[in-house]
Amino acid sequence: MRYNVAMDTRITRCLRWLIDYARTFEDRAPEEIRPRVRRKIKHPMRVLAHVRHIIEEERPEPELALAAEIAAILHDTGRFAQLVDRRTADDGGEYDHGEEGARILGESDVLDVLDAHWRAVVIEAVRLHNRAALPEWMDPDARVVTEMVRDADKLDAVRNSVNGLLHKELTGRAIKYGITVHPTEVSPDTVRRTRERKLIPYTSMRWSNDFVLFLCAWVHDLHFAYAYNRLIDTGHFEQLLVLLPDQGVFPELKAQLRGDLHRLAGRG
């Protein structure tokens, strides 16, 4: 039987640590940055909720479940300094918020609630949660925990992106990579990669339709049934597809993506 998360003081300690840590940045952030910092404080709570649903379905051992929940809470630790001190959410250059979060946690005592193995698992999940792909050499426990956090993180990113795109507002990655809103334009490389069921790199994105397909391609980088079903049941995936035109190559791509998601969810 899994531990009672509602009563687990280790979870409570990590939540309090993160909030206290984040608020030190919120307090000294310029007024225009503070809303982004506040949103980044709320984001891990939604990621934690998704991870808990994955755990309920997958029923891992209690120690792995605890590590996954703590990793969900702490995965964006490195974002706050990035937003406030660097005024960006771009991991390009010398700063990577996953690497920085792992460094901060390695120097903190917040993970002293875990033994050495599970402490290392959480730090590795934080380090690698934002990578384009996970390395083959990972410890098996660290891989599962990281995959849980990555699925949950993507679900919240899709939610946020859909809300912005429905209001014709670009958010997050779309702003960061200089995406231009256009009703019909799409990059040839994005079309090719979608047809080949490959992930779309940031460098391929130029138009808003590229960004929508970039998000849709995440169906090929999810790991748990909950994530596939959540995309269907919330309607978020269908909302993304509706944002694409009904002309040119798009009907073909939408049919493929819709079919892939339902197949992966066991509904096709």
Backbone torsions as a table, in degrees:
resi	resn	phi	psi	omega
1	MET	NA	138.8	-178.4
2	ARG	-74.8	150.6	178.9
3	TYR	-62.6	159.0	179.5
4	ASN	-84.3	102.5	-175.0
5	VAL	-63.7	-31.7	-177.3
6	ALA	-63.9	-25.6	-175.7
7	MET	-107.4	-0.1	-173.6
8	ASP	-79.5	114.6	-176.9
9	THR	-69.4	-20.6	178.1
10	ARG	-68.1	-38.3	175.6
11	ILE	-65.7	-46.4	-179.5
12	THR	-58.8	-41.7	179.8
13	ARG	-62.4	-43.4	-179.3
14	CYS	-66.7	-39.3	176.9
15	LEU	-61.7	-45.9	-179.8
16	ARG	-64.8	-39.4	179.3
17	TRP	-62.1	-46.4	-178.1
18	LEU	-62.5	-45.1	-178.4
19	ILE	-63.6	-44.8	178.8
20	ASP	-63.0	-42.0	179.7
21	TYR	-63.4	-47.9	-177.3
22	ALA	-64.2	-35.9	-177.2
23	ARG	-70.5	-21.4	174.0
24	THR	-65.7	-30.6	176.8
25	PHE	-81.3	-39.0	178.2
26	GLU	-60.3	-40.9	-176.2
27	ASP	-63.3	-31.0	-177.6
28	ARG	-107.8	6.3	179.5
29	ALA	-75.8	144.5	171.9
30	PRO	-59.3	153.5	-174.0
31	GLU	-54.6	-38.1	-176.8
32	GLU	-72.7	-18.8	-179.5
33	ILE	-91.6	-24.7	-173.6
34	ARG	-55.9	-40.8	177.7
35	PRO	-59.4	-36.5	178.5
36	ARG	-68.2	-38.1	177.3
37	VAL	-64.5	-43.2	179.4
38	ARG	-62.5	-39.7	178.3
39	ARG	-64.3	-35.9	180.0
40	LYS	-73.2	-19.5	173.4
41	ILE	-75.1	-36.5	-178.5
42	LYS	-77.2	-32.5	-175.6
43	HIS	-54.7	-47.2	-179.2
44	PRO	-61.4	-26.4	179.1
45	MET	-68.6	-36.3	177.0
46	ARG	-72.8	-37.8	175.9
47	VAL	-62.8	-41.9	177.1
48	LEU	-59.1	-42.6	-179.9
49	ALA	-61.1	-43.2	178.1
50	HIS	-65.0	-42.4	179.2
51	VAL	-61.0	-38.6	178.9
52	ARG	-64.7	-36.2	176.2
53	HIS	-66.5	-41.3	176.8
54	ILE	-60.3	-44.2	179.9
55	ILE	-61.2	-42.2	-179.7
56	GLU	-60.0	-36.3	-179.8
57	GLU	-81.0	-39.2	-173.0
58	GLU	-86.9	-26.6	177.6
59	ARG	52.9	58.4	175.6
60	PRO	-73.0	173.5	176.5
61	GLU	-62.6	153.6	-175.0
62	PRO	-56.4	-39.0	-177.8
63	GLU	-65.3	-39.4	178.6
64	LEU	-69.4	-39.3	178.6
65	ALA	-60.9	-43.9	178.7
66	LEU	-63.0	-44.1	179.3
67	ALA	-61.1	-40.0	-179.9
68	ALA	-64.7	-40.5	-179.9
69	GLU	-68.3	-41.5	178.5
70	ILE	-66.3	-40.6	177.0
71	ALA	-62.2	-38.2	177.6
72	ALA	-62.4	-43.0	179.8
73	ILE	-63.9	-41.4	-168.8
74	LEU	-101.5	1.6	-169.1
75	HIS	-61.9	-28.9	-177.8
76	ASP	-104.4	26.0	179.4
77	THR	-53.1	-38.4	-177.8
78	GLY	-75.7	-7.0	-177.8
79	ARG	-71.1	-33.0	-169.1
80	PHE	-67.8	-45.5	175.5
81	ALA	-64.1	-35.2	179.4
82	GLN	-62.1	-46.9	-177.5
83	LEU	-68.7	-44.5	-171.5
84	VAL	-84.4	-43.8	-175.1
85	ASP	-86.6	-32.4	-177.7
86	ARG	-105.5	-11.1	178.3
87	ARG	57.4	39.1	-179.7
88	THR	-154.8	161.6	169.6
89	ALA	-116.5	18.7	-177.1
90	ASP	-88.1	125.2	178.7
91	ASP	-86.3	6.4	178.5
92	GLY	-69.5	161.5	179.3
93	GLY	80.7	-141.4	-173.3
94	GLU	-86.0	-11.0	-173.3
95	TYR	-110.2	128.2	174.3
96	ASP	-128.4	120.2	-171.4
97	HIS	-68.5	-23.4	173.8
98	GLY	-69.6	-48.0	177.6
99	GLU	-61.0	-44.0	-178.7
100	GLU	-66.1	-39.9	176.9
101	GLY	-61.3	-41.3	178.0
102	ALA	-63.0	-40.2	179.2
103	ARG	-63.8	-46.4	-178.8
104	ILE	-60.6	-45.5	-178.8
105	LEU	-67.3	-34.7	178.0
106	GLY	-64.4	-26.5	-179.6
107	GLU	-96.5	-3.9	-178.7
108	SER	-98.5	165.2	175.3
109	ASP	-99.9	6.5	-175.5
110	VAL	-62.7	-30.1	-178.4
111	LEU	-90.9	9.5	175.9
112	ASP	-66.1	-10.1	176.1
113	VAL	-72.4	-10.4	-178.3
114	LEU	-112.1	156.4	173.2
115	ASP	-77.2	175.5	-170.9
116	ALA	-58.8	-41.9	-178.0
117	HIS	-63.3	-50.7	-174.5
118	TRP	-73.7	-27.9	172.8
119	ARG	-63.0	-44.7	178.3
120	ALA	-64.1	-37.0	178.5
121	VAL	-61.7	-47.0	-179.8
122	VAL	-63.0	-45.1	-179.5
123	ILE	-62.3	-39.6	178.7
124	GLU	-67.7	-38.4	177.6
125	ALA	-63.8	-41.5	177.4
126	VAL	-64.5	-42.5	-179.0
127	ARG	-61.2	-39.1	-168.9
128	LEU	-106.8	-0.8	-171.9
129	HIS	-63.2	-24.8	-176.1
130	ASN	-104.3	9.3	-179.9
131	ARG	-72.4	151.3	177.2
132	ALA	-61.6	-36.5	177.4
133	ALA	-149.2	150.8	180.0
134	LEU	-85.5	142.9	179.1
135	PRO	-70.4	153.5	-178.9
136	GLU	-69.6	-25.3	-169.7
137	TRP	-83.5	6.7	-173.2
138	MET	-63.9	146.6	168.3
139	ASP	-57.6	137.4	-176.2
140	PRO	-57.2	-41.7	178.2
141	ASP	-64.5	-42.5	179.5
142	ALA	-63.7	-37.2	178.6
143	ARG	-62.8	-47.4	-178.5
144	VAL	-63.3	-44.9	179.4
145	VAL	-62.3	-43.5	179.5
146	THR	-64.3	-40.9	178.3
147	GLU	-63.5	-37.9	177.0
148	MET	-62.1	-46.4	-179.5
149	VAL	-65.7	-41.2	180.0
150	ARG	-62.6	-44.1	177.7
151	ASP	-60.5	-47.1	-178.0
152	ALA	-64.5	-40.5	179.0
153	ASP	-62.6	-42.4	178.9
154	LYS	-64.6	-40.1	179.7
155	LEU	-60.7	-40.6	178.9
156	ASP	-72.5	-35.1	177.1
157	ALA	-64.3	-40.6	177.3
158	VAL	-62.6	-45.6	178.2
159	ARG	-55.3	-49.6	-178.6
160	ASN	-64.2	-41.2	-177.9
161	SER	-68.1	-41.6	178.0
162	VAL	-60.1	-45.8	-179.6
163	ASN	-58.9	-39.8	178.6
164	GLY	-71.2	-45.9	-176.7
165	LEU	-65.2	-34.0	178.5
166	LEU	-65.0	-25.0	177.4
167	HIS	-101.5	15.4	179.2
168	LYS	60.6	31.8	178.6
169	GLU	-117.5	128.6	176.5
170	LEU	-86.8	139.1	-178.7
171	THR	-131.2	165.9	169.2
172	GLY	51.1	-121.0	-176.1
173	ARG	-58.7	-36.5	-176.9
174	ALA	-61.1	-42.0	177.0
175	ILE	-68.7	-44.3	-174.6
176	LYS	-58.9	-35.8	-176.1
177	TYR	-102.3	16.3	170.6
178	GLY	67.1	37.1	-179.9
179	ILE	-69.0	140.6	176.5
180	THR	-107.5	130.9	177.8
181	VAL	-73.7	128.1	176.6
182	HIS	-152.0	137.0	-173.8
183	PRO	-67.2	-28.8	-172.5
184	THR	-129.6	-19.2	-175.1
185	GLU	-67.1	145.5	175.2
186	VAL	-154.1	146.3	-178.7
187	SER	-80.8	137.5	-179.8
188	PRO	-55.9	-38.1	-179.0
189	ASP	-66.2	-34.6	177.3
190	THR	-65.5	-42.3	178.0
191	VAL	-62.5	-45.9	-179.5
192	ARG	-60.3	-48.0	-177.9
193	ARG	-65.0	-36.2	177.6
194	THR	-64.2	-45.2	178.7
195	ARG	-61.1	-34.7	-178.4
196	GLU	-87.3	5.4	179.4
197	ARG	58.2	42.4	178.2
198	LYS	-109.8	155.4	173.8
199	LEU	-69.1	153.7	-176.4
200	ILE	-105.6	120.7	-179.8
201	PRO	-73.1	156.4	179.7
202	TYR	-57.8	-34.5	-175.2
203	THR	-67.9	-15.7	179.4
204	SER	-85.9	-11.4	-171.6
205	MET	-89.7	127.9	175.4
206	ARG	-130.6	-35.8	-174.1
207	TRP	-112.9	162.3	179.8
208	SER	-61.6	-32.3	176.6
209	ASN	-67.7	-32.6	173.1
210	ASP	-60.8	-43.3	-178.4
211	PHE	-65.0	-40.5	177.6
212	VAL	-62.9	-44.5	178.7
213	LEU	-67.2	-34.3	174.0
214	PHE	-56.6	-45.5	178.8
215	LEU	-68.3	-43.0	-179.2
216	CYS	-62.9	-34.8	-178.6
217	ALA	-64.6	-14.3	177.7
218	TRP	-62.9	-15.4	176.4
219	VAL	-59.2	-22.3	179.7
220	HIS	-93.1	8.0	178.4
221	ASP	-132.8	27.9	173.3
222	LEU	-105.5	163.2	-170.5
223	HIS	-130.2	-17.9	-171.1
224	PHE	-126.8	145.3	-177.3
225	ALA	-56.5	-37.1	-179.8
226	TYR	-55.7	-42.8	-176.7
227	ALA	-64.1	-45.8	178.4
228	TYR	-60.3	-47.6	-177.0
229	ASN	-67.8	-33.9	178.1
230	ARG	-63.8	-41.8	178.0
231	LEU	-60.2	-36.7	178.6
232	ILE	-74.4	-50.3	-170.2
233	ASP	-68.9	-31.6	177.3
234	THR	-77.0	-17.8	-174.5
235	GLY	80.5	1.1	-176.4
236	HIS	-64.3	-39.4	-179.4
237	PHE	-67.0	-42.3	178.8
238	GLU	-64.6	-35.6	176.8
239	GLN	-63.7	-37.7	175.6
240	LEU	-62.8	-46.1	-178.8
241	LEU	-62.8	-36.4	179.6
242	VAL	-64.7	-28.1	179.2
243	LEU	-69.5	-19.3	178.7
244	LEU	-82.1	149.6	-179.2
245	PRO	-64.5	162.8	176.1
246	ASP	-106.1	45.7	-179.4
247	GLN	-149.4	168.5	178.5
248	GLY	61.2	-133.7	-176.7
249	VAL	-79.8	-10.5	-168.5
250	PHE	-68.3	-40.8	177.3
251	PRO	-57.3	-40.2	177.9
252	GLU	-62.7	-46.4	-178.0
253	LEU	-66.0	-40.4	-179.3
254	LYS	-65.7	-40.6	178.9
255	ALA	-64.0	-41.0	179.1
256	GLN	-63.7	-48.3	-177.5
257	LEU	-64.8	-42.9	178.3
258	ARG	-61.9	-43.9	178.9
259	GLY	-64.8	-40.4	179.5
260	ASP	-62.0	-45.7	-178.2
261	LEU	-62.3	-45.6	-179.2
262	HIS	-66.3	-35.3	177.2
263	ARG	-66.5	-45.7	-179.5
264	LEU	-65.6	-29.6	177.9
265	ALA	-81.8	-3.8	-178.1
266	GLY	77.8	22.2	-178.7
267	ARG	-112.2	0.0	-176.1
268	GLY	-113.8	NA	NA
